[in-house]
């Protein structure tokens, strides 16, 4: 059974890839002290998570400005994220959920392992509490990572073949 994780004071939250363009394997990586989780993701999951977290962070910042007179404004300056190439993934990401914990000013991610079993108790999970700056740094890193890949097909949006720039939809 794959390990589950509970990260409450995250030191580093990053994404990265292993392998050449066209064959890259995407990872989400979380570090807290000596504990590190390297979770395998699809490129589309990385892109969707970055887009969603960016929108969520924008909503939180707007709300924070409205209530800033009642307290300190939210600090969402991007924190630098450091990716270290893993030997192998701890597990493959299936479902992802997110929420904002206003009392602690943390964005909470819940991530579950992709399993072939229908039984809920078999899947590993991770709960990750992130500072807004960590989320902002991840969003920047993820957008750059996704953009650095193969260009999309102008007709279907799928990545073009890395060898000849061809897409099967052109047939």
C-alpha positions, 0 to 999 in steps of 0.5 A: 500500500502506498504511503499517505501524507499530512503536511501542515508546515510545508517547506517546499511545494513544486512541480517538475518533469523527468525525461525529454520533451514529448516523453516527460513525466510530470511530478508534484513534489512536497517537502516538510522537514525530512519528509518528501512526497513525489506524486506523478501527474498528467500534464493536463492535471498540472495545467488545470491545478495551476489554473484553478489555484491561480483563480482561487488565489486571485479570489482570496486576494480580492476578498483580502483587500476588501477586509484589509482594514480589519487586519493584515493584507494577504501576502501572496508574493510568489515563493521560489519552489525547488524541484528535485528529480525523484527516483520514482513516484510515491504514487499517481495522482487521481482526484484533487480538491482544494479549499481556503482555511481563512483562520490560518490563511492556508490553501488546503489541497486534498489529493487521492491516489489513482487506484484500480480498486473501487474500495475507498480504503485502498487509496493513499492520500495527501493533505497539504496546507500551503501558504499563499506565496507557495501557491503563487510560486507553484502557479508560476512554475507550473505555467512555465513548465507546461508552456515549455512542452510541445506546441499544441495542434491548432485544430484539436489542442493535443500536443504535436508529435515531437519528431515531425510536428504532425498531429493524427487529427490532420488525416 
